[in-house]
């Protein structure tokens, strides 16, 4: 009997690659909400302590913020909270509210006028992503800002430090201000 040569299965490319970066374990939705709420509470208390001249309490609050992961952990929780598996971001709700006001019935006389209307100017404060429902709608010219932007297409701007636009007929300002995660 002639020995048969065993046929080897080809090595899969995925088995030859080094292991990918380990993803951070995801937080439960309850833990995510808790972290976000706690961060907001600490920020408000810190603001009060600083403006009240209570430097000892301000220092204690800063340490507590840092020990809880600070702004980076907060933003990670916010992104996770906006994931599709958790219901997505609030822009979907905003679009549902605006839809009847912005988009006239297709068979109405106003539909033709609507098609020629310019895009509405929107300021999105606390933006985390550029690909939300407002952006996909095509209805808006959007300026996205965040206190600590993690995306090159989102400006790093403190909303509270922005100049108030002069609204007297110059076309400045915004038609809609969306306060996302603020």
C-alpha positions in Angstrom: 0.0 0.0 0.0 1.4 3.3 -1.0 1.3 5.9 1.7 -1.0 8.8 0.9 0.2 12.3 1.5 -2.1 14.2 3.9 -3.4 17.3 2.4 -2.9 20.3 4.7 -5.5 23.0 4.9 -4.1 26.4 4.0 -3.4 28.7 6.9 -5.9 31.4 7.2 -4.6 34.9 6.9 -6.4 35.9 10.1 -4.4 33.3 12.0 -1.1 34.8 10.9 -1.8 38.4 12.0 -0.8 39.7 15.4 -3.7 40.1 17.8 -5.7 43.3 17.4 -5.9 46.0 20.0 -8.0 44.8 22.9 -11.2 46.8 22.9 -12.1 48.4 26.2 -15.0 46.5 27.8 -18.3 48.3 27.2 -20.2 49.7 30.1 -23.8 48.8 30.7 -26.4 51.4 29.7 -27.0 52.1 33.4 -23.3 52.5 34.1 -23.0 54.8 31.1 -25.8 57.0 32.3 -24.5 57.1 35.8 -21.0 58.1 34.7 -22.4 60.9 32.5 -24.7 62.2 35.2 -21.9 62.1 37.8 -19.6 64.0 35.5 -22.2 66.7 34.9 -22.9 67.0 38.7 -19.2 67.3 39.5 -18.7 69.9 36.8 -21.6 72.0 38.1 -20.3 71.7 41.7 -16.8 72.6 40.5 -18.1 75.7 38.7 -20.0 76.8 41.9 -16.9 76.2 44.1 -14.6 78.2 41.8 -17.0 81.1 41.5 -17.7 81.0 45.2 -14.0 81.2 46.0 -14.0 77.8 47.7 -10.6 76.6 46.4 -10.3 73.6 48.8 -13.6 72.2 47.6 -12.7 73.0 44.0 -9.4 71.0 44.4 -11.3 68.1 45.9 -13.8 68.1 43.0 -11.0 68.3 40.4 -9.4 65.2 42.0 -12.7 63.4 42.0 -13.2 64.2 38.3 -9.7 63.0 37.5 -10.1 59.8 39.5 -13.4 59.0 37.6 -11.6 59.2 34.3 -12.2 62.9 33.5 -13.4 64.2 30.3 -11.9 61.4 28.2 -14.0 58.7 30.1 -17.0 61.0 29.9 -16.7 61.3 26.1 -16.2 57.6 25.7 -19.4 57.0 27.7 -21.2 59.6 25.6 -20.1 57.9 22.3 -21.2 54.5 23.7 -24.5 56.0 24.8 -25.1 57.3 21.2 -24.3 53.9 19.6 -27.0 52.4 17.4 -27.4 49.5 19.8 -28.4 52.0 22.5 -30.9 53.8 20.3 -28.6 56.3 18.6 -28.2 59.9 19.1 -30.7 62.6 19.8 -30.6 64.0 16.3 -33.2 61.4 15.2 -35.7 62.9 17.7 -34.9 66.4 16.6 -35.6 65.4 13.0 -38.9 63.9 14.0 -39.9 67.2 15.7 -38.7 69.3 12.8 -40.0 67.2 10.0 -43.6 68.6 9.9 -42.3 72.2 10.1 -39.6 71.9 7.5 -40.9 69.4 5.0 -44.3 70.3 3.5 -46.6 67.7 2.1 -45.2 66.5 -1.3 -48.4 67.2 -3.2 -48.8 70.7 -1.8 -48.0 74.0 -3.6 -45.4 74.7 -1.0 -43.3 71.6 -2.0 -41.8 73.5 -5.0 -41.0 76.5 -2.9 -39.4 74.2 -0.3 -37.1 72.6 -3.0 -35.7 76.0 -3.8 -35.2 77.2 -0.2 -31.7 77.5 1.1 -30.4 75.2 3.8 -31.1 76.2 7.4 -28.1 77.2 9.5 -27.6 74.9 12.5 -25.2 75.1 15.4 -24.7 71.7 17.0 -23.2 72.1 20.5 -21.6 69.1 22.1 -21.2 67.3 18.8 -19.5 63.9 18.9 -20.0 62.7 15.3 -20.5 64.2 11.9 -22.8 61.5 10.5 -26.0 62.0 12.5 -29.6 62.3 11.2 -29.4 66.1 10.8 -26.3 65.7 8.5 -27.9 63.0 6.5 -31.1 64.9 5.9 -29.5 67.5 3.6 -31.7 70.2 5.2 -29.0 72.0 7.1 -25.7 73.8 6.9 -24.2 72.6 10.2 -21.4 74.0 12.3 -20.4 71.4 14.9 -18.6 72.4 18.1 -17.5 70.6 21.2 -15.5 71.6 24.3 -12.9 68.9 23.7 -13.3 67.7 20.1 -12.2 64.2 19.3 -12.9 64.5 15.6 -11.1 66.7 13.0 -14.5 67.8 11.5 -15.7 69.2 14.8 -14.4 72.5 16.0 -13.0 72.7 19.6 -15.0 75.7 20.9 -16.5 76.6 24.3 -20.1 77.6 23.5 -20.2 79.8 26.6 -17.3 81.9 25.2 -18.9 82.4 21.8 -20.0 85.9 20.7 -23.7 86.5 20.5 -24.5 87.1 16.8 -26.0 90.4 15.8 -29.5 89.3 14.5 -30.7 92.7 13.0 -31.2 91.7 9.4 -27.6 90.7 8.7 -28.3 87.0 8.3 -25.9 86.1 11.1 -26.8 83.6 13.7 -28.4 80.2 13.4 -31.9 79.0 12.5 -31.5 76.1 14.9 -29.2 75.4 17.9 -29.0 71.7 18.8 -27.6 71.2 22.3 -26.3 67.6 22.1 -25.1 66.1 25.3 -24.7 69.5 27.0 
